[in-house]
């Protein structure tokens, strides 16, 4: 829709919000049990979703380093091979960050939270919207 004007003022003001709206509609559709996206499960997409924050944190730096290194081997900035290399390096970097930082701290969080919970909690006191009785406090 804004292909020829994607970097223009109108492309930025109207194009990017429309793209965001389209992705929002896809997410809402995936939440509906009657949608094929709701019923479809993929290990690859689950893996990407798990790594998404770690990839977000490292992708810019790794892509820059890949471009600098690739120039020594004669790759052009717009080559498909360099794009594939950058994708693989970003996935690998996100995976390593997830394994080295995110996963150990998630385990630590779970260990701390399990210690802070009282040992004898009833199902009624842990249900959302139900406050524990005064005797269980």
Secondary structure as UniProt FT lines:
FT   HELIX           3..5
FT   TURN            6..7
FT   HELIX           9..10
FT   HELIX           11..15
FT   HELIX           16..30
FT   TURN            33..34
FT   HELIX           36..39
FT   HELIX           43..72
FT   TURN            73..74
FT   TURN            77..78
FT   HELIX           80..97
FT   HELIX           98..102
FT   HELIX           103..116
FT   HELIX           123..126
FT   TURN            128..129
FT   HELIX           134..136
//
